[in-house]
Amino acid sequence: MSDANEAESGRAGDRRVCRGRVVAWEGVKYRVLRRRAVDGLAMLQTDTHEVFLSALDGGIDPEWVPENEVESAGE
């Protein structure tokens, strides 16, 4: 699936988090680099999409995180 800024339905409003946005996860700020759909056969599926995060402070990158676990943090 493409990680472009358009949702499956074709409406951008379906997406909670877009590439390039700064989000907070577990109290730390990260930038979203990619977004992907979670395979229906995934073992620990907690959401339909995951986001790939990059630390803004040069810390350790958590990599793929369920989209419903991050919240917008502004820039």
Phi, psi and omega in degrees: 000143180287148176256026176296168185278021178246134182283170180305322182285350183092359180252125181296337181292345180288340187270128179277328184224133179249158176303142178090344182285146175270128181231162175251135176222122182054040175080005181240146180270138179223162172255137178280122179263324181211166176219139180216154175284146177270130178299138180299342180264004181300140185295312184247058182283117178245351179204169181278343180223155175235155176239144179263118186255149176232130182294136178279336184263009180082008179284196181283133178277129179284349182065234186280126183227140176303135184301328183285356179265355180250155176226150181299135181240003182069188181239000000 
